[in-house]
Amino acid sequence: MGKSSKDKRDAYYRLAKEQGWRARSAFKLLQLDEEFNLFEDVTRVVDLCAAPGSWSQVLSRVLIKGEKIGRAGWEDKQAREKLALHGRAQDSDITNDMATVEISEQEAKPRKDVRIVSIDLQPMSPLEGIVTMRADITHPSTIPRLLQALDPDTYDPAAVTASHPVDLVISDGAPDVTGLHDLDTYVQSQLIWAALNLALCVLKPGGKFVAKIFRGKDVDLLYAQLKIVFERVRVAKPRSSRASSVEAFVVCTGFCPPKGFKASLDNPLGAGAKLQPAPGTQANKAAPVRVVRPDGITELDMGSDDEYDIEEQRWIAPFLACGDLSAYDADASYHLPKDHVVLDPVQPPTAPPYKKALENRKAAGGAYGKTKLG
């Protein structure tokens, strides 16, 4: 978690330390789960770009420890509020509500055969029940290592897909932003490409994929590409994500690759391959044409209306807000109580990017240009 004055004023920054999370991004995954029920029937997960490990923490506490947070916690809260609201109802109604709460508490138990693998280029402190890997998700050699980590007993070096596919692949990765939005969006799209390539090799049919995106002018093209391999693609903005940020999260469910597609390490995402056309579509449609207008806007010409139905040309991904709208605003500043105690981060950075700068400053004699005397 950051140390700037803006981070310290952020309610989610303080709340993460109070609740024991390694980073405030844990709330983003929890709020996504509240909206989309991501962890339902999930036991095998791959967490990409995992450091410092807040999303892996959520997975560990929900799947391994069986805690009721996220969707399960929200449903339990709703049941309790309903019980309090209908306190004057008939005894039978109260009994039913209490039974609902008891059932919810009984279901909060660790799941069986849980397997979670977390990958990041930076080192990450270990977590209970989590297999951590230090690897580059953009490099092809990471996929065999991931397959071996998922199934060490049944791993086949010649295989390109998992012997026991996973239920969910999540990625909270983002580049070190430069402020040049076009460049940052492009680098982010390459991270998503790499994450999706890994997901295609390990996801089971019907699996889920969640990844951070930067909303740019060509982001609709990314949604359309994801729609090729998933039944449903939605875009979400959690309450804990700052409104001033261009980040959002794409939530893809119902993994269903096209007919004839095979995951390949040498040919990621089937680049250059000719897939079978979808039923009811024409195989000889003209390729889309890109035209750059004088004002800089890029138009994508999908062909004339006479060739095929206009509805096939345009598809808009639903954009949803996640999290309780009455919860903390990530862009707002809140007054602290007088007895507030400043807490240290739960997990200090293991390899911060500013480590070398601190070493150079120390060697120079201190901060603000001060040097050793004599």
Disulfide bonds with the S-S distance in Angstrom:
none
